[in-house]
Amino acid sequence: MNVVTALDSRTARPPEGAGTQARHDRQVTAEEANRLAEMFRLLGDPTRAQLLYALLAAGELCVCDLTEAVQVTDTAVSHALRLLRTAGVVASRREGRTIYYRLSDAHVRMLLDLSREHLREAR
């Protein structure tokens, strides 16, 4: 009697040693996984996401400009910017009494661009 096995019930094994090192190199350590989860949690707030995309579009804005762009209180903007600055996602510079904020580097811009592109493709 022949036994029929479903295709998805077999465990696929890679050829001996083929790609094993490459797969291992792409895995994250427990510490990296925790840091990544914290970063995504930080980016997971709608107000912070709007602030980041406003900075992406404008390049550099002060709190009053961000408040107007996102339509939230200056307190909420300041709190969000403090968290983003502490995490290294945004940077700031002072000009007189005004502090201007910008995305900290190209990696943040790339992450935002890729995230938006992914959302648009998922539709």
C-alpha positions as CSV (number, residue, x, y, z in Angstrom):
1,M,0.0,0.0,0.0
2,N,1.3,3.5,-0.9
3,V,1.2,6.2,1.6
4,V,0.5,9.7,0.3
5,T,2.3,12.5,2.2
6,A,1.2,16.1,1.9
7,L,3.9,18.4,0.5
8,D,3.8,20.7,3.5
9,S,4.3,17.9,6.0
10,R,7.9,17.3,5.0
11,T,10.7,19.1,6.7
12,A,13.0,20.7,4.0
13,R,16.7,20.4,4.8
14,P,19.2,22.6,3.1
15,P,22.2,20.8,1.5
16,E,25.0,20.1,4.0
17,G,26.6,23.4,4.9
18,A,25.0,25.3,2.0
19,G,24.0,28.8,3.2
20,T,24.2,27.8,6.9
21,Q,26.7,30.5,7.7
22,A,24.8,33.1,5.7
23,R,21.6,32.3,7.6
24,H,23.4,32.4,10.9
25,D,24.9,35.8,10.1
26,R,21.4,37.3,9.5
27,Q,20.0,36.2,12.8
28,V,19.9,38.7,15.6
29,T,21.1,38.2,19.2
30,A,18.7,38.5,22.1
31,E,20.1,42.0,22.9
32,E,19.6,43.1,19.2
33,A,16.1,41.7,19.2
34,N,15.2,43.7,22.3
35,R,16.7,46.9,20.9
36,L,14.8,46.4,17.6
37,A,11.6,45.7,19.5
38,E,12.1,49.0,21.5
39,M,12.8,50.9,18.3
40,F,9.6,49.6,16.6
41,R,7.6,50.3,19.7
42,L,8.9,53.9,19.6
43,L,8.0,54.2,16.0
44,G,4.6,52.6,16.6
45,D,2.9,55.6,18.0
46,P,0.8,57.5,15.4
47,T,1.8,61.0,16.7
48,R,5.5,60.1,16.6
49,A,5.1,58.6,13.1
50,Q,3.4,61.8,11.9
51,L,6.2,63.9,13.4
52,L,8.9,61.8,11.7
53,Y,7.2,62.0,8.3
54,A,6.8,65.8,8.8
55,L,10.5,66.0,9.5
56,L,11.2,63.7,6.5
57,A,9.2,66.1,4.2
58,A,10.5,69.4,5.6
59,G,14.0,68.5,6.6
60,E,14.1,70.6,9.8
61,L,11.3,72.1,11.9
62,C,10.8,73.7,15.3
63,V,8.2,72.6,17.9
64,C,5.7,75.2,16.8
65,D,5.9,74.2,13.2
66,L,5.6,70.5,14.1
67,T,2.6,71.3,16.3
68,E,0.9,73.0,13.4
69,A,1.8,70.2,11.0
70,V,0.6,67.3,13.2
71,Q,-2.3,69.2,14.9
72,V,-1.4,68.2,18.5
73,T,-0.4,70.2,21.5
74,D,3.1,71.6,21.9
75,T,3.4,69.5,25.1
76,A,2.6,66.3,23.1
77,V,5.1,67.2,20.4
78,S,7.8,68.1,23.0
79,H,7.3,64.8,24.8
80,A,7.4,62.8,21.6
81,L,10.6,64.6,20.4
82,R,12.3,63.9,23.8
83,L,11.7,60.2,23.3
84,L,12.8,60.3,19.7
85,R,15.9,62.3,20.5
86,T,16.9,60.0,23.4
87,A,16.6,57.0,21.1
88,G,18.8,58.7,18.5
89,V,16.1,59.0,15.9
90,V,16.0,62.8,15.7
91,A,18.7,65.3,16.3
92,S,18.4,69.0,17.3
93,R,20.2,72.3,17.1
94,R,19.6,75.5,18.9
95,E,19.3,78.9,17.2
96,G,18.8,81.6,19.8
97,R,15.8,80.5,21.8
98,T,14.4,78.1,19.2
99,I,15.4,74.4,18.8
100,Y,15.1,72.9,15.4
101,Y,14.7,69.1,14.9
102,R,15.6,66.9,12.1
103,L,16.0,63.2,11.4
104,S,19.3,62.0,12.8
105,D,20.7,60.3,9.7
106,A,20.1,58.6,6.4
107,H,19.2,55.3,8.1
108,V,16.1,56.8,9.7
109,R,15.1,58.4,6.3
110,M,15.5,55.1,4.6
111,L,13.5,53.2,7.3
112,L,10.7,55.7,6.9
113,D,10.8,55.6,3.1
114,L,10.8,51.7,3.0
115,S,8.0,51.5,5.6
116,R,5.8,53.7,3.6
117,E,6.6,51.9,0.3
118,H,5.8,48.6,2.0
119,L,2.4,49.9,3.2
120,R,1.6,51.1,-0.3
121,E,2.5,47.8,-1.9
122,A,0.5,45.9,0.7
123,R,-2.7,47.6,-0.5
